Amino acid sequence: MSLILLAISVSIALAWLAFRLAVFALPVMAAIGAFQHVQSADAGFALSAGAALAAAFAVMAVVLLSLWFARHPILQLAALALFAAPAAVAGYALAHGVARHAIDPGLGLTLLSGACGAVVAIAAMVNIMAMALDFAER
């Protein structure tokens, strides 16, 4: 019984982690790309990790500052779409990778994965807009 509860709790924790990483797909991918680029230049692990953190913070700063400075709603929507597009792709891929073992390939799997991608994109938009509003208040 305790092994089943452990498996359920680990599954929930991994699903939460995957969702959080999917919501912040743009900074995560920028960090991974910077880490790989600096690592391939024969730099050490510490320098590569520092470059990854700097890239993630730089991407977040660019999106937050563009939301803060852009007063026109179309420009804000463009910045939100820039941030949410990779999140939608990550949410789609996450749902497709999990559900393809339970659902036959076809329209149902595509609709489920698309809905999950839309939910993750909306969550990404809500999170970044809340961060921008909190940033604007300070």
C-alpha positions as CSV (number, residue, x, y, z in Angstrom):
1,M,0.0,0.0,0.0
2,S,2.8,2.4,0.9
3,L,4.5,1.7,-2.5
4,I,1.3,2.6,-4.3
5,L,1.1,5.9,-2.4
6,L,4.7,6.6,-3.1
7,A,4.2,6.0,-6.8
8,I,1.2,8.3,-6.8
9,S,3.0,11.1,-5.0
10,V,6.0,10.8,-7.2
11,S,3.8,10.9,-10.3
12,I,2.0,14.1,-9.0
13,A,5.4,15.7,-8.1
14,L,6.7,15.0,-11.6
15,A,3.5,16.2,-13.3
16,W,3.8,19.5,-11.2
17,L,7.5,19.9,-12.2
18,A,6.7,19.2,-15.9
19,F,3.9,21.7,-15.8
20,R,6.1,24.4,-14.2
21,L,8.9,23.8,-16.7
22,A,6.4,23.9,-19.6
23,V,4.9,27.2,-18.4
24,F,8.4,28.7,-18.3
25,A,9.6,27.0,-21.5
26,L,11.2,30.0,-23.1
27,P,13.6,30.8,-20.2
28,V,14.3,27.1,-19.6
29,M,15.2,26.6,-23.3
30,A,17.3,29.7,-23.3
31,A,19.1,28.4,-20.2
32,I,19.7,25.0,-21.8
33,G,20.9,26.5,-25.0
34,A,23.3,28.9,-23.3
35,F,24.6,26.0,-21.1
36,Q,25.3,23.8,-24.1
37,H,26.9,26.6,-26.0
38,V,29.3,27.6,-23.2
39,Q,30.0,24.0,-22.4
40,S,30.9,23.2,-26.0
41,A,33.4,26.0,-25.8
42,D,35.4,24.0,-23.3
43,A,34.3,26.1,-20.3
44,G,33.8,24.6,-16.9
45,F,30.5,23.6,-15.3
46,A,30.3,26.6,-13.1
47,L,30.8,29.1,-15.9
48,S,28.2,27.2,-18.0
49,A,25.7,27.2,-15.2
50,G,26.3,30.9,-14.7
51,A,25.7,31.5,-18.4
52,A,22.5,29.5,-18.2
53,L,21.2,31.5,-15.2
54,A,22.1,34.7,-17.0
55,A,20.3,33.7,-20.2
56,A,17.2,32.7,-18.3
57,F,17.1,36.0,-16.3
58,A,17.8,38.0,-19.5
59,V,14.9,36.4,-21.4
60,M,12.6,37.0,-18.4
61,A,13.8,40.6,-18.1
62,V,13.2,41.3,-21.8
63,V,9.7,39.9,-21.7
64,L,8.8,41.7,-18.5
65,L,10.3,45.0,-19.6
66,S,8.5,44.8,-22.9
67,L,5.2,44.2,-21.1
68,W,5.9,47.0,-18.7
69,F,7.0,49.6,-21.3
70,A,4.4,48.6,-24.0
71,R,1.2,50.5,-23.3
72,H,-0.6,49.4,-26.4
73,P,-2.5,46.2,-25.9
74,I,-1.4,44.7,-29.3
75,L,2.2,45.1,-28.3
76,Q,1.5,43.5,-24.9
77,L,-0.3,40.6,-26.7
78,A,2.7,40.1,-29.0
79,A,5.0,39.9,-26.0
80,L,2.7,37.5,-24.3
81,A,2.5,35.4,-27.5
82,L,6.3,35.3,-27.7
83,F,6.4,33.9,-24.2
84,A,3.4,31.6,-24.5
85,A,4.2,30.0,-27.9
86,P,7.0,27.7,-26.6
87,A,4.9,26.9,-23.6
88,A,2.1,25.8,-25.8
89,V,4.4,23.5,-27.8
90,A,5.9,22.1,-24.5
91,G,2.4,21.5,-23.1
92,Y,1.3,19.8,-26.4
93,A,4.4,17.6,-26.4
94,L,4.0,16.8,-22.7
95,A,0.4,15.7,-23.0
96,H,1.1,13.8,-26.3
97,G,4.0,11.9,-24.7
98,V,1.9,10.8,-21.7
99,A,-1.4,10.1,-23.4
100,R,-0.2,8.3,-26.5
101,H,0.2,5.1,-24.4
102,A,-3.5,5.3,-23.3
103,I,-5.3,6.7,-26.3
104,D,-5.2,5.4,-29.9
105,P,-3.5,7.8,-32.3
106,G,-6.0,10.0,-34.1
107,L,-8.3,12.9,-33.5
108,G,-8.9,12.2,-29.8
109,L,-5.2,12.3,-29.0
110,T,-4.6,15.4,-31.1
111,L,-7.5,17.2,-29.5
112,L,-6.4,16.3,-26.0
113,S,-2.9,17.3,-26.6
114,G,-4.0,20.6,-28.2
115,A,-6.2,21.3,-25.2
116,C,-3.4,20.7,-22.8
117,G,-1.1,22.9,-24.9
118,A,-3.7,25.7,-24.8
119,V,-4.1,25.3,-21.0
120,V,-0.3,25.6,-20.5
121,A,-0.1,28.6,-22.9
122,I,-2.9,30.3,-20.9
123,A,-1.1,29.5,-17.7
124,A,2.1,30.9,-19.1
125,M,0.3,34.1,-20.1
126,V,-1.3,34.5,-16.7
127,N,1.9,33.9,-14.8
128,I,4.0,36.3,-16.9
129,M,1.2,39.0,-16.7
130,A,1.0,38.6,-12.9
131,M,4.8,39.0,-12.8
132,A,4.7,42.1,-15.0
133,L,1.9,43.7,-12.8
134,D,3.9,42.9,-9.7
135,F,7.0,44.4,-11.3
136,A,5.1,47.5,-12.4
137,E,3.8,48.1,-8.8
138,R,7.4,48.3,-7.4
